[in-house]
Amino acid sequence: MPIDSFTVLLFGLLIKLVLGALFVVFWLKNRAAPWFGWWSASLLLGGITSALYMWRGTESLISVGFGNAALIASFACCWQGARAFDWRRPLWIAVLALPALWLAVCFVPGFMTNIPYRIVVSSGLVAPLLVMAAVEFWRGRSERLPSRWPVIVILTSFALFFAARIPLIGVAPFPFGALPMEYGWVGAFNLLMFSHTILLSVLLVSLSKERLELDQRTKAQTDPLTGALNRRAFIGRGERLLQRHAHEGAPLCLVFLDLDHFKSLNDRFGHSGGDDVLVSFVGLLNVCIRPTDYLFRIGGEEFCCLLPHTTTEQAHRVAERIRHQFEMTTVLIAGSPVKATASLGIASTEAFGYELDTLMRRADMAVYAAKRSGRNRVMVANLGDEMPAASNGTDSESDTHVGHRIKVAI
């Protein structure tokens, strides 16, 4: 039995209007999500296209001219929604100029009666818009959302669907090609449009939900003052990281950091002054460590760094760089220059294995040994020594001697 194109159009119109209204509600409830506004406009314009096709068929200026202009504007809005989703500014010129270009071409003598020309121009405008929407989502792929790639696939499929009309001009009935219209083909065309729209709408809602959940997880694992990961993140990520390194047999070092005399800073300058020092310290840490390293705020003035694929000697050089840079840093608190120092302890998987609790406890003991030794020092937890080896800024030994001083006794 042939597909009833009118029924498909009517059903598609109703669904687009309902989905468009829902997207408007989502946008009004969360103005921080402007992409819902763009996608609601896309769906509502698509509904207008269906209504014009149902009202005046596919041969009048109203349906072909204004209906296709609404269709082109619909896909332009879809593209702008993709840009908005990844926090890029909308390009209003595309939304306004491309439909206007189509309408201008419609008034060219002979264009309205030449179906091949209409297919080439309309598909040539719509397909690139869908490709650009897919590209926008691809550009934001660093934000790992499970529905992102299905959205890219659907948009690409949609673009290929329209682009394929051009080579089919001489071999397929309208609207797939330019041969005389057959109602079964019209129904199939409308069904493909409808199914792509439904799938894309569902995936876009899923994508937005995944971002919200990701934001909530990120906030739950991030220290609001410094932006460093918190203790909850340390336990979860640390365990996974150590399991991976244990499987590979790769080295990893844990560096525990504790600011010296932090209580006296708080007593002297108040908690806001102490917060300024913490923020400055974290900024310095982020400069001194690699993008692949992890920084956590364990609590108060205590921090921890996990350094993947790092030997004890390499971790010591990193820790010394942090200690020295922070010692040389001046923090302005209420207009007064303030200097602070930190004590650091290192524990490595080379010495203590791949248990997170063991590494943390050993590095913590090394920090307290550094404080007992005068603070502003780097200590390396060592199996063979009761007191870990230490170094500070007054050490005259060069980096070539560091390896000898911190050699791990197995």
VMD Tcl script that draws the C-alpha trace (Angstrom):
set ca {
  {0.00 0.00 0.00}
  {1.48 3.41 -0.97}
  {2.43 5.82 1.79}
  {-0.18 8.57 2.25}
  {1.86 11.76 1.95}
  {-0.90 13.96 3.36}
  {-1.15 11.86 6.52}
  {2.63 11.92 6.99}
  {2.68 15.70 6.48}
  {-0.17 16.21 8.95}
  {1.41 13.96 11.56}
  {4.80 15.62 11.03}
  {3.24 19.06 11.40}
  {1.61 18.17 14.71}
  {4.79 16.58 16.08}
  {6.94 19.55 15.05}
  {4.53 21.98 16.70}
  {4.48 19.95 19.92}
  {8.26 19.56 20.00}
  {8.75 23.22 19.13}
  {6.47 24.24 21.99}
  {8.33 21.94 24.40}
  {11.68 23.42 23.35}
  {10.25 26.90 23.96}
  {9.28 25.80 27.49}
  {12.79 24.38 28.05}
  {14.29 27.68 26.90}
  {12.00 29.83 29.07}
  {12.82 27.68 32.11}
  {16.55 27.92 31.48}
  {17.64 31.09 29.72}
  {21.23 29.95 30.17}
  {20.50 27.38 27.43}
  {19.90 29.56 24.34}
  {20.21 26.55 22.04}
  {16.69 25.50 23.02}
  {15.42 28.81 21.64}
  {17.13 28.21 18.30}
  {15.98 24.61 18.06}
  {12.41 25.56 18.94}
  {12.51 28.12 16.10}
  {13.85 25.40 13.79}
  {10.99 23.04 14.61}
  {8.29 25.71 14.38}
  {9.60 26.90 11.00}
  {9.60 23.27 9.86}
  {5.98 23.09 10.95}
  {5.19 26.17 8.87}
  {6.80 24.46 5.87}
  {4.57 21.39 6.32}
  {1.49 23.58 6.69}
  {2.23 25.49 3.47}
  {2.82 22.24 1.55}
  {-0.50 20.86 2.81}
  {-2.35 24.08 2.04}
  {-1.14 24.93 -1.45}
  {0.55 21.76 -2.74}
  {4.04 21.87 -4.25}
  {3.63 24.06 -7.31}
  {2.51 27.49 -6.06}
  {4.71 30.42 -5.11}
  {3.40 30.21 -1.56}
  {4.46 26.60 -1.04}
  {7.60 26.55 -3.19}
  {8.70 30.09 -2.42}
  {7.68 30.78 1.17}
  {7.49 27.12 2.21}
  {11.06 26.38 1.13}
  {12.22 29.71 2.56}
  {10.83 28.59 5.94}
  {12.57 25.21 5.47}
  {15.92 26.88 4.76}
  {15.46 29.20 7.75}
  {14.62 26.13 9.86}
  {17.94 24.46 9.07}
  {19.78 27.75 9.52}
  {18.31 27.95 13.03}
  {19.38 24.34 13.66}
  {22.94 25.36 12.75}
  {22.79 28.38 15.06}
  {21.51 26.15 17.86}
  {24.57 23.95 17.37}
  {26.79 27.03 17.62}
  {24.97 28.20 20.74}
  {25.32 24.76 22.34}
  {29.10 25.12 22.24}
  {28.95 28.77 23.34}
  {29.63 30.36 19.95}
  {27.88 33.51 18.85}
  {25.01 33.13 16.37}
  {25.41 34.20 12.78}
  {22.17 36.06 12.12}
  {23.16 36.75 8.54}
  {22.70 33.07 7.67}
  {19.20 32.97 9.17}
  {18.09 36.07 7.28}
  {20.13 36.09 4.06}
  {19.74 32.48 2.88}
  {15.91 32.41 2.91}
  {15.94 35.86 1.28}
  {18.30 34.54 -1.40}
  {15.92 31.66 -2.11}
  {12.93 34.01 -2.41}
  {14.89 36.27 -4.75}
  {15.72 33.33 -7.00}
  {12.05 32.33 -7.03}
  {11.24 35.58 -8.85}
  {13.71 34.84 -11.64}
  {11.63 34.20 -14.80}
  {11.26 30.49 -15.54}
  {12.73 29.32 -12.23}
  {9.42 28.29 -10.63}
  {8.52 26.01 -13.51}
  {11.95 24.39 -13.75}
  {11.98 21.60 -11.17}
  {15.65 20.57 -11.67}
  {16.76 24.16 -10.96}
  {14.58 24.26 -7.85}
  {16.05 21.00 -6.55}
  {19.65 22.11 -7.19}
  {19.22 25.49 -5.49}
  {17.15 24.32 -2.51}
  {19.32 21.26 -1.81}
  {22.44 23.34 -2.43}
  {21.34 25.68 0.38}
  {19.99 23.11 2.85}
  {22.72 20.42 2.71}
  {25.62 22.79 3.63}
  {23.59 24.14 6.57}
  {23.23 20.62 7.95}
  {26.92 19.89 7.35}
  {27.88 23.07 9.22}
  {25.62 22.07 12.14}
  {27.38 18.68 12.25}
  {30.77 20.42 12.14}
  {29.81 22.65 15.08}
  {29.02 19.60 17.21}
  {32.24 17.94 16.05}
  {34.27 21.00 17.09}
  {33.00 20.57 20.66}
  {33.91 16.87 20.82}
  {36.35 17.47 23.70}
  {33.25 17.71 25.91}
  {32.54 14.01 26.16}
  {28.77 13.67 25.83}
  {27.52 10.23 24.66}
  {24.82 11.69 22.38}
  {27.18 14.06 20.57}
  {28.33 11.53 17.95}
  {24.80 10.21 17.17}
  {23.72 13.83 16.62}
  {26.62 14.31 14.20}
  {25.63 11.09 12.38}
  {21.97 12.14 12.05}
  {22.88 15.62 10.80}
  {25.32 14.14 8.29}
  {22.69 11.64 7.13}
  {20.19 14.49 6.77}
  {22.72 16.47 4.69}
  {23.41 13.47 2.43}
  {19.67 12.94 2.02}
  {19.27 16.44 0.56}
  {22.52 16.36 -1.40}
  {21.50 13.05 -3.04}
  {18.54 14.79 -4.68}
  {20.89 16.53 -7.13}
  {22.31 13.37 -8.82}
  {18.81 11.82 -8.71}
  {17.26 14.64 -10.74}
  {17.05 12.60 -13.94}
  {16.30 9.18 -12.46}
  {13.80 9.57 -9.58}
  {10.30 11.03 -9.29}
  {9.72 14.32 -7.49}
  {10.54 15.20 -4.70}
  {13.59 12.87 -4.77}
  {14.32 13.85 -8.36}
  {12.76 15.84 -11.20}
  {10.70 13.14 -12.92}
  {6.89 13.41 -12.70}
  {5.57 13.26 -9.15}
  {4.37 9.95 -7.68}
  {2.47 10.11 -4.40}
  {4.24 7.08 -2.96}
  {7.58 8.81 -3.44}
  {6.21 12.00 -1.87}
  {5.08 10.02 1.16}
  {8.48 8.30 1.44}
  {10.23 11.68 1.22}
  {8.05 13.16 3.96}
  {8.51 10.05 6.11}
  {12.29 10.32 5.86}
  {12.11 14.02 6.78}
  {9.83 13.23 9.70}
  {11.98 10.35 11.05}
  {15.17 12.41 10.88}
  {13.45 15.29 12.70}
  {12.15 13.02 15.47}
  {15.50 11.28 16.00}
  {17.38 14.56 15.98}
  {14.98 16.19 18.47}
  {15.25 13.26 20.89}
  {19.05 13.27 20.66}
  {19.25 17.04 21.18}
  {17.21 16.74 24.39}
  {19.43 13.85 25.48}
  {22.53 15.91 24.67}
  {21.32 18.80 26.83}
  {20.49 16.44 29.69}
  {23.94 14.87 29.49}
  {25.57 18.30 29.69}
  {23.50 19.16 32.78}
  {24.52 15.90 34.44}
  {28.16 16.48 33.50}
  {28.04 20.00 34.96}
  {26.56 18.64 38.18}
  {29.23 15.94 38.43}
  {31.94 18.51 37.73}
  {30.63 20.86 40.41}
  {30.39 17.96 42.87}
  {34.08 17.18 42.23}
  {35.46 20.72 42.06}
  {36.59 23.01 44.87}
  {34.57 26.23 44.39}
  {37.31 28.54 45.69}
  {40.35 27.39 43.75}
  {38.84 25.42 40.87}
  {41.00 22.41 41.76}
  {39.45 18.96 41.97}
  {38.27 18.01 45.46}
  {38.81 15.02 47.74}
  {35.91 13.07 46.24}
  {37.47 13.41 42.79}
  {40.86 12.44 44.25}
  {39.54 9.10 45.50}
  {37.67 8.23 42.30}
  {40.21 9.39 39.74}
  {43.19 8.33 41.81}
  {41.98 4.74 42.07}
  {41.27 4.50 38.34}
  {44.62 6.07 37.46}
  {46.54 3.70 39.71}
  {44.72 0.66 38.34}
  {45.68 1.68 34.82}
  {49.32 2.27 35.81}
  {49.46 -1.03 37.68}
  {48.22 -2.83 34.56}
  {50.88 -1.09 32.45}
  {53.61 -1.37 35.09}
  {54.17 2.38 34.65}
  {55.54 4.70 37.38}
  {53.38 7.31 39.10}
  {54.17 9.78 41.87}
  {51.93 11.41 44.43}
  {53.03 14.84 45.68}
  {51.42 16.11 48.89}
  {51.63 19.88 49.45}
  {50.93 21.82 52.63}
  {51.27 25.60 53.01}
  {53.51 26.64 55.89}
  {52.15 28.77 58.78}
  {48.79 29.06 57.06}
  {46.92 29.55 60.34}
  {49.00 32.62 61.13}
  {48.15 34.03 57.67}
  {44.45 33.59 58.43}
  {44.87 35.16 61.88}
  {46.73 38.13 60.43}
  {44.75 38.83 57.25}
  {41.46 37.01 57.85}
  {40.02 34.17 55.83}
  {39.73 36.30 52.69}
  {43.48 36.91 52.83}
  {44.10 33.20 53.26}
  {41.83 32.52 50.31}
  {43.92 34.88 48.16}
  {47.03 32.88 49.02}
  {45.32 29.59 48.20}
  {44.10 30.86 44.83}
  {47.58 32.18 44.02}
  {49.14 28.85 45.03}
  {46.77 26.87 42.78}
  {47.46 29.20 39.87}
  {51.17 28.59 40.31}
  {50.65 24.81 40.56}
  {48.71 24.73 37.31}
  {51.63 26.46 35.58}
  {54.23 24.09 37.05}
  {52.50 20.78 36.28}
  {51.60 19.23 32.93}
  {48.10 19.23 31.43}
  {48.05 15.45 31.96}
  {48.74 15.78 35.71}
  {45.97 16.06 38.31}
  {45.66 18.66 41.07}
  {43.35 18.17 44.05}
  {42.51 20.25 47.09}
  {42.32 17.72 49.91}
  {41.16 20.20 52.54}
  {42.13 23.56 54.04}
  {45.66 24.38 52.90}
  {46.45 20.79 51.86}
  {46.79 19.83 48.20}
  {47.80 16.76 46.27}
  {49.18 16.21 42.78}
  {49.11 12.93 40.89}
  {51.85 12.77 38.26}
  {51.22 9.91 35.78}
  {54.16 8.17 34.11}
  {56.60 10.03 36.35}
  {59.64 8.63 38.15}
  {60.74 9.72 41.63}
  {63.58 11.83 40.24}
  {61.26 13.61 37.80}
  {58.67 14.23 40.53}
  {61.36 15.68 42.76}
  {62.36 18.19 40.11}
  {58.72 19.20 39.65}
  {58.22 19.56 43.42}
  {61.40 21.64 43.77}
  {60.23 23.91 40.97}
  {56.88 24.40 42.72}
  {58.55 25.06 46.07}
  {61.01 27.55 44.61}
  {58.44 29.40 42.48}
  {56.03 29.74 45.40}
  {58.81 30.95 47.70}
  {59.58 33.69 45.16}
  {55.93 34.67 44.65}
  {54.44 37.74 46.31}
  {50.70 37.85 46.99}
  {49.00 41.21 47.50}
  {46.51 41.08 50.38}
  {44.65 44.33 51.07}
  {47.49 46.16 49.35}
  {50.20 44.49 51.48}
  {52.79 42.21 49.84}
  {52.83 38.79 51.50}
  {55.15 35.86 50.94}
  {54.44 32.26 51.89}
  {56.12 28.89 51.54}
  {55.05 25.28 51.24}
  {56.31 21.89 52.38}
  {56.04 19.00 49.93}
  {56.20 15.23 50.28}
  {56.61 12.68 47.48}
  {55.61 9.02 47.42}
  {56.16 6.88 44.33}
  {54.76 3.62 43.05}
  {58.38 2.57 42.49}
  {58.76 2.32 46.24}
  {55.26 1.69 47.63}
  {53.22 0.01 44.93}
  {49.86 1.00 43.50}
  {47.67 1.49 46.60}
  {46.30 5.04 46.77}
  {45.91 5.03 50.54}
  {49.51 3.88 51.02}
  {50.89 6.55 48.69}
  {48.82 9.25 50.39}
  {49.88 8.20 53.89}
  {53.56 8.01 52.95}
  {53.52 11.39 51.18}
  {51.70 12.91 54.17}
  {54.37 11.54 56.54}
  {57.03 13.06 54.28}
  {55.36 16.47 54.51}
  {55.35 16.37 58.30}
  {59.00 15.31 58.24}
  {59.68 18.37 56.05}
  {57.91 20.60 58.58}
  {59.88 19.12 61.46}
  {63.05 19.81 59.47}
  {62.30 23.51 59.11}
  {59.53 23.78 56.47}
  {59.87 25.08 52.88}
  {61.32 21.72 51.88}
  {60.73 18.76 49.57}
  {60.86 15.34 51.20}
  {60.79 12.00 49.40}
  {59.27 9.04 51.24}
  {61.89 6.31 51.29}
  {61.46 2.66 52.30}
  {64.98 2.30 53.57}
  {65.19 5.43 55.68}
  {63.31 6.31 58.83}
  {63.55 9.98 57.82}
  {63.06 10.81 54.10}
  {65.82 12.69 52.36}
  {65.29 16.47 52.12}
  {66.28 19.39 49.97}
  {65.54 23.13 50.21}
  {66.39 26.35 48.49}
  {69.75 26.68 50.30}
  {70.98 23.35 48.92}
  {74.00 24.02 46.74}
  {73.77 20.68 44.98}
  {72.80 20.83 41.35}
  {70.08 18.78 39.71}
  {72.68 16.20 38.72}
  {73.03 15.24 42.39}
  {69.30 15.08 43.12}
  {69.02 11.51 41.94}
  {71.70 10.40 44.44}
  {70.03 12.19 47.36}
  {66.57 10.78 46.74}
  {67.41 7.28 45.58}
  {64.66 4.91 46.71}
  {65.85 1.97 48.78}
  {63.94 -1.19 47.86}
}
mol new
graphics top color blue
foreach p $ca { graphics top sphere $p radius 0.5 }
foreach p [lrange $ca 0 end-1] q [lrange $ca 1 end] { graphics top cylinder $p $q radius 0.2 }
display resetview
